[in-house]
Amino acid sequence: MKRYKRLFVLLLGLGIFGIVIGVGNLVRIRRNSQPLEIILIQKAIDETNDFWESISEGARMAAKENGAELTIWGPDSEREIERAHQLILEAIESRPDAIVLAPISYEETLKYARMIEEAEIPLILIDSIMEEPAGAGLVATDNVEGGFKMGELMRRHATEDTAIGIVGHVKGSSTAVEREQGLRQGLGEYQDQIVDVVFCDSSFEIAYDITCEMLKKHPEINMIAGLNEYSAVGAAEAVIDMGRADSILMVGFDSSTREIQLLEAGVFEAIVIQKPINIGYLGIEAAAKLARGEKIEENVDSGSVLVTKDTIYTEENEKLLFPFFGRSKEGL
Amino acid sequence: MKKNLMMRFRSIRTSIIFSFAFLIVFALLIFFVLSLRFTREAVLENSTEYTSQLIGQVNDDIDSYIGYMENISFLVASNSDVRDYLFEETLSEERKAELRERIIEVFKTLTDTRDDIANIALLPKKRECLINKGNSELNPFISVPDLSWYQEAVDAGGRAVISSSHVQNVIQGSYDWVVTLSRNISRREEPEAGGVFFVDLNYSAISDLCERLSLGSRGYIYILDENGGIVYHPQQQLIYSGMKQELITEVMNTEASSFLTEDGRLYTISRSEETGWIVVGVSMESELMRRVDAALKIYLLIAVGLFMAALLLAYLLSDEITKPIKALEHSMKEVEKGNFAHAALAVRDNNEIGNLSRSFNIMTEEIKNLIDQRDKEQQIKRRSELRALQSQINPHFLYNTLDSIIWMAEWGKNQEVVRMTSSLAKLLRRSISNEQEVVTVAEEVEYTESYLTIQKMRYKDKLEYEIAIEKEILQAKVVKLILQPLVENSIYHGIKYKEGKGTVRIAGYLAGGCTCLEVQDDGIGMEEETLEKIFEKHVRDTRSNGVGLKNVNERIQLYYGAEYGITFESAPGKGTTAKIRLPYQKEGAEE
């Protein structure tokens, strides 16, 4: 009889325990269902800009997967620095669980990033860096790696007679410095054959003009690398107009429809493209992890790909080169 | 702690309640586990069913798109203008322009009526291409015959071929995401003539279909072509980057229409006979299980409610069950105290406790009878004992009286001798005659008077007596030999020690339905303590005639009950009054 009683007490306890656990579970489920609030501040929100649209798309994917409530803010163009900074202040004001920021300015945005840190809001930087490191993590294309891919390709085609010209975008900007550095590494022993490095301030027109000047100054140049879309396309147009398209091997960075056409036409030997979807995706994922108190990697490389004429329409690259946002439907 | 708990189970009632609670909890646990499992299965089944319908719908929609495009291709392939344009060996420029015009007109109507057609074009081997509205050019850097959809169309003969999703790059300046349906138009007689016709379906038509559908907040849909290539996937680029994995070979190889992965994703698969495409719906089990959580909440509420209700019921039921036991217990306590009057239980139920109660009733009845019987037997025994005692005349008294008679005879007092002897004879006769236990008051008084006569003669001037009996009680019945002992007591303890003459007064009267007999003396009286112990002290006086006061009192109480008996009133120097109270019984109304 006593044994039964003990068993009975045990089972009764178990039953109560079970009910308590059940109630506890309910409470836990309810608490977990509170979504994280994340604000993404891009350099621009522009429907015609594939790069930022892709970042937004990647960000939305990650938000959906992590059950986060994502708000994407940004000025209409990358030139509206004031507006971008204003948005940072507004973001701090609304106290989200995390902020993901693409710093619009190398120098000026740092102050605002520090304000986010002071407000103790988890911060992840994407795409670009600033004068000083900030935030808990950075998700960006490894520009040295990207430059290295360009350089490596050029090295394969290089000979003793090779003379190389580089058209950079903004002198002193981190991306320009890093890409050039990677490019030199990729060129290896041929880096000594770089005859000129010019900068276009991210303008087609300037790129066109300085390329023409450079070619006039150094007619022996037979390889040109453009370090971003503006410099690459501007340089390519100059080369075509000077009738040197066949004799000069060109490598570009980033992509646009024009650049792809130039790649198809054989003006570019290859272009290196970034993976903006990955930047957005990894940025939000890192922010969600950070907000949940998990450990994150400090520096995440979102990757880059070298695309040649033959690999434009591979499954992998097609989606990178021609991001699809279902826009054509909206247009109709 | 354990011990305490055990102690609490001592009462049957708590045992019952706890047993109930245990059973309830046990039953509820089983209910919980089973219903949760069942709900889970049901939810999963429902979700699979629901997803199947959704993605089946997607497949149907895609099929209808493809069907439509196929119709277009068939229409174009059998169009006489198109055939003329392709196969007529020689065409004048005017005729060519005319045909071009008419074909472009057809293309225009087709693209204008359908938003979802991105491109429509005829690529003849020998003649100029006809693209869309006639104002587009071929991409000069693309070799059309190398394109996979072109080759496949050629390989398929006259059958329509569906491509996977891709960027359509044959048209200069345009890079649309499309699904291409291509068809080779040829004639056996002229294999070098003919061409390929294609229609591009806007990719957004398909991606919208998939994006519009909601499989929970984290679920999604993707589409594979027959070779396992991705036609649509919301995270296509992440998959190509290697950041995400998707189950492609598993989906391609499985026969089942749905399966659940280990990480809790429910894959639902729908295959199109038309296109060979596979539409896959992926739902998160955890999201589906939210409904189970909601159910769990309801189950918990129900369980708690049931538990409460059952406990209340257990409380009431246990009360109902233990009530007769408690009644039995109460009765037993009464019996323990010897209180049989309220011991009998009302037997309501025909169960074990009813039987127990019945047995108990029989038992108490039996005990009560036994006790009664014992009492009766005791009484009879006592009475016969007392009777034996009452019949004895103190030998001292007899001796003294006889001695007195001898002295009187010697002195020649014949008269006195006769009186005393006849009185003694009366006394002896009465005490010897044992048949009757009850006599009339008159007889009792007569007997006492005989005794008094003897004593008065013995004590001469010291004793005087008076007898005053009311007429109506003379024939009343009383136990015999009750008056004489009182008189004897008065003489030996009251008058004997008094100086001078003492008087004994006997009175009989009816008071309050009772026969009262009083013996009053004016002797020395008694102290209060003596009075209190009167029944003990005079158990047996060797000098009295042997019937002690206690004997008398006991006999009266045995006969008539405890409320009757002798009472004394006395004060030192004032004499004593003894009073007998008896029920008034007339002749013939005996016992």
Interface residues (C-beta under 8 A of the other chain):
Chain A: K2 K5 R6 F8 V9 L11 L12 L14 G15 I16 G18 I19 G22 V23 N25 L26 I29 G58 M61 K64 E65 G67 T257 I260 Q261 E264 A265 G266 K275 I277 N278 Y281 L282 G303 I312 Y313 E315 E316 E318 K319 L320 L321 F322 P323 F324 G326 R327 S328 K329 L332
Chain B: K2 L5 M6 F9 F18 S19 A21 F22 V25 F26 L28 L29 F32 D115 A118 N139 P140 F141 I142 H166 V167 N169 G173 Y175 D176 W177 N202 Y203 S204 A205 S207 D208 E211 S217 R218 G229 I230 P234 Q235 Q236 Q237 L238 Y240 S241 M243 R290 D293 L296 K297 L300 A303 V304
